[in-house]
Amino acid sequence: MDLDSLLANSCKRDWQTIDPTDIEPVRFAVVGLGWFTKGRALPALEQSNLCEPSVLVSSSSAKAERIAAETDGAGLGITYDEFHDGAARDAYDAVYIVTPNALHLEYVETAAEFGKDVLCEKPMERDSERAVELRETAARANIELMIGYRMHTEPAVRRARELIANGYIGEPMSVTGNMSQRLLDRIDPNPDQWRLDEALAGGGALFDIGIYPLNTARFLLDAEPVSVTGNTSSTHDAFDEVDETVAFTVEFPHEVYAQCYASHNARQSSGITVTGTEGQVRVEPAFFQDQTRQLHVSRGDGRATISVEKVDQMLEEFDYFADRIRGSKSIDPDGNHGLVDMRAMEAVYEAAESDCWVSLE
């Protein structure tokens, strides 16, 4: 396989199916205006030629209207109640849901009532039962549902997947993946935040960031988990309801194993490695979007490190969604895909309690 030709255009949008100049932009109602929305999602929507942040939805009119006034392309700011009541429903085509996990379902229900397609942040919901209901709600309404796994459109991860699929590293044998950050230092110092509330979050480090190595392993291997085991721990008082740290192992078909680690109280770090019979490919840093990614590739005695141009991961994700909504190709990752992660993560918690492997089949 010609490594140079594969990586020559490493940031190509190989998922793109339609000419961007031939479509009307997808107008979004953005539900939830927390730090991630303001710092990551809205700047991407402002930059996009395929999407617009037309309606912003928050807990208060004042907040929604203020942020709408500061956001290019946003015409309206409304409350959650006004959204559910149908306010501005003609001003948007799709709904981007970025609320606490346990609130996803109710906004999908409203979107379904209005016939609006949905891009829902991961994890799908706080538990798999509600995730099933969410998926079925979208299916009954015949609306499109995409789960926001931005690694699926991250160029470095896509190039790594191509290398694996084309046999560059031989048969995959193992995966190692990690993601960690000091949540209370870097994200939100408030110990009463929703990520630490089990009823709203469903889980801690596993649900919030452990899902990255789990899902990216699935994507890179193009395979689904067979069974899991794992352990969780918490040392800080703020994590008395949810896990602070999780280490888990995922078994894939043909006895391929992924060793995964996530922590909300460790130094910021992320990476994922797939080792095969003939070589190895690693993306590091892998998951934090502000960092330039490096693709480390080895085969036999040869080694190479390629810096992949940094892209706005949220812009890639939004534009992919628009490409699928305006085109004819189906969405992946959809609700079925997201449900697999929900069940796998719940099985990790079960395994931590029982100290055994838990089957997913």
N, C-alpha and C positions, 0 to 999 in steps of 0.2 A: 504493500500500500504506500502511495506517495504522500508522506507526511506534509511536505512543503505545499503541495497543491491543496490539501485539505485546510491548512491553516492560513493560506494566502489571503483569504477574505474571511477572517475569523468572525467578524460581526455581521455576516450576511443574514438577512431575514429569510431563512429558508422555509419558514412557515407561511410566508405571505402568498396569498392566492389571487388577489385582485389588485388592480391598479388603484392606488390611493386617490388619484385625481378623479376617478370615476364614481366615487361614492359620496353621499351626504354624511357629514360627521354624526357619530352617535352622541346624542345629548344625554348626559347622566344626571340623575338625582343622586347626590352623594349623601348618604345617611350616616351621620356620626362625624363630628368635627374635632376629634382629639389631636394629640401631637403628631401621630403618624399621618393622618389626613392632611393636616396643615403643612407638615414638613416634607412629606413624600408624595402623597397622592395628588393634591391640588397643583403643585408645580408641574407634575408630569402631564396632567390634563390641560394645563395652560399651554404647555409646549406642543402638545399633540396636534397634528393636522387631521386626525381621524376621529377625535373625541372632543367633547366640550363639557365643562362642569356647569351645566345650566341652572340647576336648582340645588341649594345647599340646605341640609336638614339637621337641626340641632335641638337641644332641650329648651332653648329660649329664642324668641324672635330677635331680641337684641343681638345675641351672639351670631345667629345665622345671618342676619342682615349685615352686621359689621364685617364678617368674613366674606360674604358675597360681594360687598363693596370693594374689598381688597383683592378680589380674584378675577382675573381676566376671563370673560366668557360667562360669568355667573350673573344671571339676571334676577334671581329671586333667592331669598332666604326665608325658610318657613320652619315651624316647629314639628316635632314628631307627631303630635296630635293632628296638626293640619295635614301632614303627609298622609296619615291613615284616613283622614276625611276626604281625600281626593284633591286637595289644593294643588294647583299648578300641574295637574296630571297631563295636560296637553303640552307642557313645556319640556318634557323629557321622554326619551325612548327606552332607557334602561336604568336600572338601579344598582349602585355600588354600595354594598353594605359593609361598614367597618365599625360596627358597634361591639360591645362586649359579646362574647360567644353565645350566651344564653338568650340574647335578644335577636339573633339572626332570623329565627323561624318566623316571628311575627311580621318582620319586614318583607320576607319572601311571600308570606300570605297576602299582604297588601299588594305587592308587586304583581302577584298572580291574579288577584281580583281585577287589576287595571290592565292586564295583558302586557306587562313590561318585562323584558328580559333582565336577568340578574347576574351580576358579578359579585360573589360572596366571599369575604375574606375567610381564610383558614384559621383554625379548624372549622368545619361546617357548623357545629353547634356545641353545646356543653356535654352532650352524650349521644350515643349512637341511635337511641330511640327517637330523639328529636331530629337527628340528622336524616333518618329514614322518612319521617313526616315531612321534613323540608324538601327532600328529593321528590316525594310523591306529590306534594303540593305543586311543584313546578311542572311535573309530568302531566298532572290532570289539567292544568291550565294551558298546556302546550307552549310554555315559554322556555327559552334557553336558560340554562343554569351552568355557570362556570365557577369553579372554586379557585381562589387566587393564589395558585402556586407559581410564584414568579420565577423560580428556578427553571421552569419548563421553557422559558424564553430567554434565559440568561445565556449569552453566546458561549462563554467558556464551558458551561455545563453541556450545552448542545454539541460542541465540538468533541468533548470527552465521550459523550454518548455515541457519536459517529465512529470514533476510534474503536470503541468496544464492539459496536455492532458489526464493524468491518473486519474484526478479528485481529486488530493490531496487537493486542495484549494476549492473544490466544483465548482459551476458555476462562471466563471469570471464575475465580476461586474464593475471594473474600473482599469485603468492603469494610472500611473504617471511616466513621464520620463523627464530627463533633461540632458543637456550637455552644458558646458560653459568653456571658456578659454579667456585669454587676448591675443588676436591675435597679436597686435602690440608689446607686451612685450615678448611673449614666442615663436612666430612663425616667424614673419617677421616685422621689424619696418618700412619698406618702405610703405608710404601711397599710392604709385603708383603701388603696387603689383596687380596681376591679380584678386585676390579674392575680391578686392574692385572696380573692373571695371565691371559694369553691363553687358556690351557687351560681355565680356569673361566669366563671372561667371554665369550670369543669375539671381542670387540672392545672398544674403549675408549670415548671420548666419543660416537662414533656409536651404538654399541649401548646405552649407558646413558642418554644424554640427547638425542642427535641423532634418536632414534626419535620424540621428541615432535613436533617440527615436521614430520617426514616423515608420521607417521600422522595428525596433525591436519589437514594439507593434504589428505590423502586423504578424511578425514571431511567437511571443509568443502565440498570440491568434489564429493563423492559420485562420485569417479572413481578409476581405478586407474592407476599409473605405466606409462609406455610404455618409457622409457629413462632412464638416469642418467649423470652424470659427476661427478667430484669430486677433491679433494685432501685429504691428511691431513698432519699435522706433529706433532712432539714436540720440546720444548726442554728438558724436565726429565728428569733421570736416572730418575725413578720410572716414566716412561712409555716405557721402552725396549722393552716387549713390545706395547703397545697405543697407539692414537692418543690424543694429548692434545687435538688440535683437528682439526675436519673442516669443510670447506666443500664443499657438493655442490648440484647442480642436478637436479631431477626434471622430466622431460617428461611431461605428461598429454595425453590426447586433445585435438584441435583446437588444438594448439600453445600450450597453456597451460603455463607454466613456474613451478616453485617453487624459489626460491633459499633454501637452508637453511644454517645455521651452528650449530655446537655446540663448546663448549670446556670442558675440565676445569681450565683454568688462567686463566680470565678472570673479571672481575667478575660477580656474580650478575645475570642479566638474562634476560628471556624475553618474547616477543611473537610474534604472527602477524597478517599483513595479507593481505587479498584485495582486489585492485584490479580493477574491472570497467569496462565501457564507459561506465557512467553514474555510478559512485560507488565508494566504498571502505568496507570495514569492517575494524576492527583490534581485537584483544583484547590488552590490555597492563595489567599483567603477565598472562601466559597460563598458565604451567605450574606454578609453585611454589604449593602449596596454601594456605599461610598468608597469602597476600596477597589483598586485596580487588581484584577485577577491574574494569577499566573497558572499556566497549564504545564505541569511537570510530567514529562513522558519518558519512559525508558523501555528498551527492548534489547535483549541480549546485552552486549557491552555498550550500546549506544544510549546516550541521555541527552535530553533537550529541555530547555525551559523557555516557554513562550509567554510574553506578557500580552494579554488580550485587552484591547481597548475598552476602557470603562464605558458602560452604557447606563442610562437611567432605567433600572429594572422595572419600575412602575410604568414608565412610558412604553416599554416593550410589551408588558402585560396588557395594558389598556388597548394598544394598537392591535395586538393579537385578537382580543375580544371583538373589536370593531371589524376586523377582517373576517371573522367567523360569522358575526351577526349580519353583515352586509353581503357576505359571500354564501357559497353553498356547501362548504366543507364543515363537517361536524366539529364541535368543541371537544377538546381534551386538554385539561382535566375537567370532567363533568361531575355530577352528583354521585354517580356510581364510584368514581375514582376517589372522591373525598371520603366516602363512607368506609372504604377499606382502611384508611388511616384511623378513622374514629374507632373502629373495632380493634385494630391492632394496638392502639394506645390503651384502650380499656383492658386489653389482654395483658399488657405490660403491668398495669396496676394489679391485676389479678395474680399475675406471676409473682410480683413483689410480696403479696400477702401470703401466697401458698408456698413460695420458694420452690417452684417447679416450672416446667415448660407448659405453655398453654397453646393448644392447637387452634388454628384459625380456619380449618377446613371443615 
